[in-house]
């Protein structure tokens, strides 16, 4: 087979025939007509110089050559499909990190509730970080951070804000 001349769309037909074992069902799966799949099968046979599928009772059976082609082609098609499909978020596999700013009162409600996802097999790491601003995010807070640090007073080891 010459890769440069090959119609890679035929590989989808090959896959459908291997999984369905029937030309009509393969056509339905591919949203094609049965004659279109039969024509694609003829082109596949020409490409691989092998019958690939032989008629049997209610469908088609793969030849030895089709069986040998199946594993590498199915793995390749799977890899291509995974590359081209939209990524979907999978919380169980995600290693993403999310930081949420909240007051102590809100954290007393939310942090215990985060145990639910942990019980469902999701990793939850609830830590705390005290901000110089009890109010959370403020526009321009990055510029104000150094000024606030300079205004901080140390009283008994605890930081206190100066109004």
N, C-alpha and C positions, 0 to 999 in steps of 0.2 A: 504494500500500500504506500502510495506517495502522499505524504502529509500535505504538501503544497496544493495538491489537487483535491484533497478530501473535503467533503461537505460535513462539517462537524455537527450540523443539525441532525444528521442521520443517526448520530449516537443517542439522541433522545428517543428516537424510534426504536433503536436496538434495546435501550433500557426498558422501554414500555413493553416490548415483546417478551423480554426476559422475565419481567415481573408479572405480567398478565397471562402469558401463555396462550393468547388468543388475539387475532388481528383486530376483530371488532371491538373488544374491550380496550386494546391498546389505542385504537383510534379514538374511542370515547375519552380515555384518560388524557390524550393529547389535544382534544378538541379538533380532531381532523376527521375526514371521511374515511371509510374503510378502503376505498380505492386509492386514496392518497397514501395510506400506510402500506398498502400492497406495492405501490410504486416505489416508496422509500425502501421497502424490503428488497425489491429487485435491484435498486441502486446499491444497497448494502452488500448484496451478494456479488455484484460486479466489483465493488471496492475491495472486498476481502477474498474474492475468488473462491467462494465457498457457499453452499446453500444456506448456512447458518441456522435455519429453522426448517423443519420438515413437518408436513401435515400429519396430524394424528386425530383420532376420534372427534373431539370437540374443540380442537385448537392446534397449536404448533409446539413442537418440542425442539429444544436447541441441539445443534450438532456438537461434536466434540470441540470443534474450533470455536463455536460461540461460547461454550462453557469455559474454555481457556481464556477467551477475551473478557469474559464477564467481570472477574475480580479486578484487574487493573482499570478497566473502563468505569466500573461502578465507583471505585475509589476516586478516580479522577473527576467524574461528574459530581460526586459528593463534595469534593474540595472546591470545585468551581462554583457550585450552588451555594456553599457556605460563604465564599468570598463575595458573591454577588447579592445574596439576600440581605435585606435590611437587618441591621443588628437589633436584637431585642434584649432588653435589660433582664437579667436573671439575678435576682437578689441573693439566691443561694450561692452563686458563683462569684458575685461581685466582691472586689477588694477595695471599692471606692470608700472614701472617707468623707463624712459630712460633719461640719461643725455648726452647732446651733447656739446662738446667744440667747439667754433668758435670765429672768430674775430668779433669785433663790426660791421664791414662792412657786413660780411656774416649774422650776426644776424639781421641786419636791413632788409635783404631780406627774411630770413627764418621765423622769428618769426611772422610777419604779415600773412604769408602764412599758419601758423598753425591754423589760424582762420577757415580755410576750414573744417578740421575735427571737430572742435567745432560746426560748423553749421550743421554737419551731425549727431549730437548727441553724439559725442565722447568727453570725458573730456580732456581738454588741459590746462595745467598749465605751462605757460611760465614765468620763473623767470630768473634772471641773477646773475652771480657770477663772479666777476673780479678776474682773475688769476694773479699771480706774473709774469707769462710768457705770453706775448701776442701771442706767437707762439703755444700755446696749449700743447698737450701731448708731452713729450720727454722721451725717455728711461732713467731711473735713476732719474727722476724728484723728486720722493719721498725722495731720499737721499739729493737732492739739496735744497729741500724746506726749511729746517731749516737754511741752510747757506744764502739763499735769504732773509729770514725773518730778519736775523741779519743785512743784508746789506741795509735794507729798511730805507729811510729817510722820516720823516714826515714834509711836507711843507704845511702849511695852512690846515691841516686836511686831505690832500690827500697823498696817498702813492706814492712814486716815486722809480723807479728802479735805482740802481747804476750799471753802466757798469762794 
